[in-house]
Amino acid sequence: MKGARRSLRRCGGAFACLLALGCVSVPPGTAHETIDDPAAERLHRLCEHVVLYYAAQQALPPDADALREAFGAALPPCTSPRSGEDYSFPPGAVAIAGRPGRLLLYDPAPAMIGGRRCLWGILVSESPGMHGLVTQVVPLGEREVAEALRVR
């Protein structure tokens, strides 16, 4: 994917606009936990690279290896800061019932947020009229993720 890396460098200015749209904060009531959670912080940093990858390839990254190939050492680790496990990329990104967008990836190590066990994940959706990608780092219930993976 050396060509992808070159494309990313050549189009840097155009990507800055996309980055402004790229990462959206989590829903109200969870912002404090997001700031204090290393998994959410790492996923927020990955959002930038997901948006850049999408802009260059017009496709979502299928796995962490695709991101590593495109960004090399500039890519934050694609592993859970809690467990060291690789982030899970459901094939093709999956819909989560009652949530906008699709689940691109998630941290398999649960976090405690507001007294409940959650998995941090990145939801993606196309930006209407902007021809870009919107990413959201959100806490997801373990059952929500398990159900989405089962329905796929």
C-alpha positions as CSV (number, residue, x, y, z in Angstrom):
1,M,0.0,0.0,0.0
2,K,2.9,2.4,-0.7
3,G,0.6,4.1,-3.2
4,A,-1.9,4.7,-0.5
5,R,0.7,6.3,1.7
6,R,1.8,8.6,-1.2
7,S,-1.9,9.5,-1.9
8,L,-2.3,10.4,1.7
9,R,0.7,12.7,1.7
10,R,-0.3,14.4,-1.6
11,C,-3.8,15.2,-0.4
12,G,-2.9,16.5,3.1
13,G,-4.7,19.8,2.7
14,A,-8.0,18.3,1.6
15,F,-7.9,15.9,4.4
16,A,-7.7,18.6,7.0
17,C,-11.3,19.5,6.1
18,L,-12.3,15.9,6.5
19,L,-10.7,15.7,9.9
20,A,-12.8,18.5,11.1
21,L,-15.8,16.4,10.4
22,G,-14.2,13.1,11.3
23,C,-14.3,12.7,15.1
24,V,-17.5,13.4,17.0
25,S,-17.8,13.4,20.7
26,V,-19.7,10.7,22.6
27,P,-23.3,11.3,23.6
28,P,-24.1,13.7,26.5
29,G,-23.4,12.2,29.9
30,T,-20.4,10.1,28.9
31,A,-17.9,12.9,28.0
32,H,-16.2,12.8,31.4
33,E,-15.6,9.1,31.2
34,T,-14.3,9.4,27.7
35,I,-11.6,11.9,28.7
36,D,-10.5,9.7,31.6
37,D,-10.5,6.4,29.7
38,P,-7.4,5.4,27.9
39,A,-9.3,3.1,25.5
40,A,-11.6,5.9,24.4
41,E,-8.6,8.3,24.0
42,R,-6.8,5.8,21.8
43,L,-9.8,5.2,19.7
44,H,-10.3,9.0,19.2
45,R,-6.7,9.1,17.9
46,L,-7.4,6.2,15.5
47,C,-10.5,8.1,14.1
48,E,-8.2,10.5,12.3
49,H,-6.5,7.7,10.5
50,V,-9.8,6.0,9.7
51,V,-11.0,9.2,8.0
52,L,-7.8,9.6,6.1
53,Y,-7.8,6.0,4.9
54,Y,-11.4,6.3,3.8
55,A,-10.6,9.6,1.9
56,A,-7.7,8.0,0.0
57,Q,-9.2,4.5,-0.6
58,Q,-13.0,5.3,-0.7
59,A,-13.4,2.2,1.5
60,L,-13.2,1.4,5.2
61,P,-10.1,-0.3,6.5
62,P,-10.8,-4.0,6.7
63,D,-8.5,-4.6,9.6
64,A,-5.6,-3.1,11.6
65,D,-3.0,-4.3,9.2
66,A,-4.5,-2.1,6.4
67,L,-4.1,0.9,8.7
68,R,-0.6,-0.1,9.7
69,E,0.4,-0.5,6.0
70,A,-1.0,2.9,5.1
71,F,0.3,4.9,8.1
72,G,3.3,3.0,9.5
73,A,4.7,4.4,12.7
74,A,2.4,7.4,12.7
75,L,-0.5,5.1,13.6
76,P,-1.5,4.8,17.3
77,P,-1.4,1.2,18.6
78,C,-4.4,-0.9,17.4
79,T,-4.5,-2.8,20.7
80,S,-6.4,-2.4,23.9
81,P,-4.6,-0.4,26.5
82,R,-6.3,-2.6,29.2
83,S,-5.6,-6.1,27.8
84,G,-3.1,-5.7,25.0
85,E,-5.5,-7.6,22.7
86,D,-5.9,-6.4,19.1
87,Y,-9.0,-4.3,18.4
88,S,-11.8,-6.3,16.8
89,F,-12.8,-5.4,13.3
90,P,-16.1,-7.1,12.4
91,P,-16.0,-7.9,8.7
92,G,-17.7,-5.2,6.6
93,A,-18.6,-3.2,9.7
94,V,-21.9,-4.2,11.3
95,A,-25.1,-2.3,12.2
96,I,-25.9,-1.9,15.9
97,A,-29.6,-1.9,16.6
98,G,-30.9,1.6,17.5
99,R,-27.5,3.3,16.7
100,P,-26.6,5.4,13.7
101,G,-23.9,4.1,11.5
102,R,-22.0,0.9,11.6
103,L,-19.5,-0.6,14.1
104,L,-16.1,-0.5,12.4
105,L,-14.0,-1.7,15.4
106,Y,-14.1,-2.1,19.1
107,D,-11.9,-2.7,22.1
108,P,-12.7,-6.3,23.3
109,A,-11.6,-5.4,26.9
110,P,-14.7,-4.1,28.9
111,A,-14.6,-0.8,30.7
112,M,-16.8,0.3,33.6
113,I,-18.8,3.4,32.6
114,G,-21.5,4.7,34.8
115,G,-21.6,1.5,36.8
116,R,-22.0,-0.8,33.8
117,R,-19.6,-2.9,31.7
118,C,-19.1,-1.4,28.2
119,L,-17.0,-1.9,25.2
120,W,-15.6,1.2,23.5
121,G,-16.1,1.2,19.8
122,I,-15.9,3.4,16.7
123,L,-19.1,3.9,14.7
124,V,-18.8,5.2,11.2
125,S,-21.3,6.7,8.8
126,E,-21.1,8.7,5.6
127,S,-21.6,12.4,6.0
128,P,-24.7,13.4,3.9
129,G,-23.7,15.9,1.3
130,M,-20.1,16.1,2.4
131,H,-18.8,13.0,0.7
132,G,-16.8,12.1,3.8
133,L,-16.8,9.8,6.8
134,V,-18.1,10.7,10.3
135,T,-16.7,8.7,13.2
136,Q,-17.9,8.4,16.7
137,V,-16.3,6.9,19.7
138,V,-19.0,5.4,21.8
139,P,-19.5,3.1,24.8
140,L,-21.5,0.0,23.7
141,G,-23.1,-2.6,25.8
142,E,-21.5,-6.1,25.6
143,R,-25.0,-7.5,24.6
144,E,-25.4,-4.9,21.9
145,V,-22.1,-5.9,20.3
146,A,-22.8,-9.7,20.7
147,E,-26.2,-9.3,19.1
148,A,-24.8,-7.3,16.2
149,L,-22.2,-9.9,15.5
150,R,-24.8,-12.7,15.7
151,V,-27.2,-10.9,13.3
152,R,-24.5,-10.1,10.7
